[in-house]
Amino acid sequence: MKQAKLTRRRVLVAGGTAAVLLAGPRLWAPVGKRLLLVDADLTMRDLHTVRALAPGETQSLERDLVQHWRRALRASVLSNGKASAFVRWDKAMILVGLAREDRLSVQQTRISRSLFRVDLG
């Protein structure tokens, strides 16, 4: 019987599958009655992923996240109590910092190479 050759691709696929299975409970946790925020700069592929993970009505984040947070988003998140944001890695870092300034609990989960889910509240 011929054995399967161990290649870099097979190792990476196995590692990615294991990571998704281990992160699964947190990654696909129910969104419930949260405010759903989506980065306007996501690729079509990432948008399809977001729609699969969090179906329902979403609010688009502005390009200048800091100004959006200080003008309206902070009040919206605080009044709602909980929010989930699906953003690129750079906006995830900014959003986590802004939320921590307001002493909100933050949980950050990597979904794909550049897509993150940030849970606030």
C-alpha positions as CSV (number, residue, x, y, z in Angstrom):
1,M,0.0,0.0,0.0
2,K,1.3,3.4,-1.0
3,Q,1.7,6.0,1.8
4,A,0.5,9.6,1.3
5,K,3.4,12.0,0.9
6,L,3.7,14.6,3.7
7,T,3.8,17.9,2.0
8,R,3.8,21.5,3.3
9,R,0.3,22.0,2.0
10,R,-1.1,19.0,3.8
11,V,0.5,20.1,7.1
12,L,-0.9,23.6,6.7
13,V,-4.4,22.3,5.9
14,A,-4.3,19.9,8.9
15,G,-3.1,22.8,11.2
16,G,-5.8,25.1,9.9
17,T,-8.5,22.5,10.4
18,A,-7.3,21.8,13.9
19,A,-7.3,25.6,14.7
20,V,-10.8,26.0,13.4
21,L,-12.0,23.0,15.4
22,L,-10.4,24.3,18.6
23,A,-11.7,27.8,18.2
24,G,-15.1,26.5,17.0
25,P,-17.2,27.1,20.2
26,R,-16.0,30.7,20.4
27,L,-16.0,31.4,16.7
28,W,-19.5,30.3,16.0
29,A,-21.0,31.4,19.4
30,P,-24.5,32.7,18.9
31,V,-24.5,36.4,18.2
32,G,-27.9,36.8,19.8
33,K,-29.1,40.4,20.5
34,R,-25.9,42.1,19.8
35,L,-25.1,45.0,17.7
36,L,-23.5,43.6,14.5
37,L,-20.7,45.8,13.0
38,V,-19.0,45.1,9.7
39,D,-15.9,46.7,8.2
40,A,-16.6,48.5,5.0
41,D,-13.2,47.5,3.6
42,L,-13.7,43.7,3.7
43,T,-13.2,41.7,0.5
44,M,-16.1,39.9,-1.0
45,R,-14.8,36.6,0.3
46,D,-14.7,37.9,3.9
47,L,-18.2,39.4,3.5
48,H,-19.5,36.0,2.5
49,T,-17.9,34.5,5.6
50,V,-19.4,37.2,7.8
51,R,-22.9,36.6,6.3
52,A,-22.5,32.9,7.1
53,L,-21.4,33.5,10.7
54,A,-23.8,36.3,11.5
55,P,-26.9,36.4,9.4
56,G,-29.1,39.4,10.0
57,E,-29.0,43.1,10.0
58,T,-25.5,44.7,10.3
59,Q,-24.2,48.2,10.7
60,S,-21.3,49.3,8.5
61,L,-18.3,50.8,10.2
62,E,-16.9,54.1,8.7
63,R,-13.4,54.2,7.3
64,D,-12.2,56.5,10.1
65,L,-13.0,54.2,13.0
66,V,-11.7,56.5,15.8
67,Q,-13.9,59.4,14.7
68,H,-16.9,57.0,14.3
69,W,-16.3,55.6,17.8
70,R,-16.1,59.0,19.4
71,R,-19.0,60.5,17.5
72,A,-21.6,57.8,17.7
73,L,-20.4,54.2,17.9
74,R,-19.4,54.3,21.6
75,A,-22.8,55.4,22.7
76,S,-24.5,52.8,20.5
77,V,-22.3,50.0,21.9
78,L,-22.8,51.2,25.5
79,S,-26.6,51.5,25.2
80,N,-26.9,48.1,23.5
81,G,-24.6,46.4,26.0
82,K,-23.0,44.0,23.6
83,A,-21.6,44.2,20.1
84,S,-19.7,42.0,17.6
85,A,-17.5,43.5,15.0
86,F,-16.2,41.7,11.9
87,V,-13.2,43.7,10.8
88,R,-9.7,43.5,9.2
89,W,-6.7,43.0,11.5
90,D,-5.7,46.7,11.6
91,K,-9.2,47.9,12.6
92,A,-9.4,45.1,15.2
93,M,-6.4,46.4,16.9
94,I,-7.9,50.0,16.9
95,L,-11.3,48.8,18.1
96,V,-9.8,46.8,20.9
97,G,-7.8,49.8,22.1
98,L,-10.8,52.1,22.0
99,A,-13.0,49.6,23.8
100,R,-10.4,49.1,26.5
101,E,-10.2,52.9,27.0
102,D,-13.8,52.7,28.0
103,R,-13.2,49.7,30.2
104,L,-15.3,47.4,28.1
105,S,-14.6,43.7,28.1
106,V,-13.1,42.6,24.8
107,Q,-12.6,39.2,23.2
108,Q,-10.8,39.0,19.8
109,T,-11.0,35.9,17.6
110,R,-9.2,35.3,14.3
111,I,-11.4,34.0,11.6
112,S,-9.1,34.0,8.6
113,R,-5.8,35.5,7.6
114,S,-7.0,39.1,7.9
115,L,-10.5,38.8,9.3
116,F,-11.2,39.1,13.0
117,R,-14.3,39.0,15.2
118,V,-14.2,41.4,18.1
119,D,-16.8,41.0,20.8
120,L,-17.4,44.0,23.0
121,G,-19.4,44.3,26.2
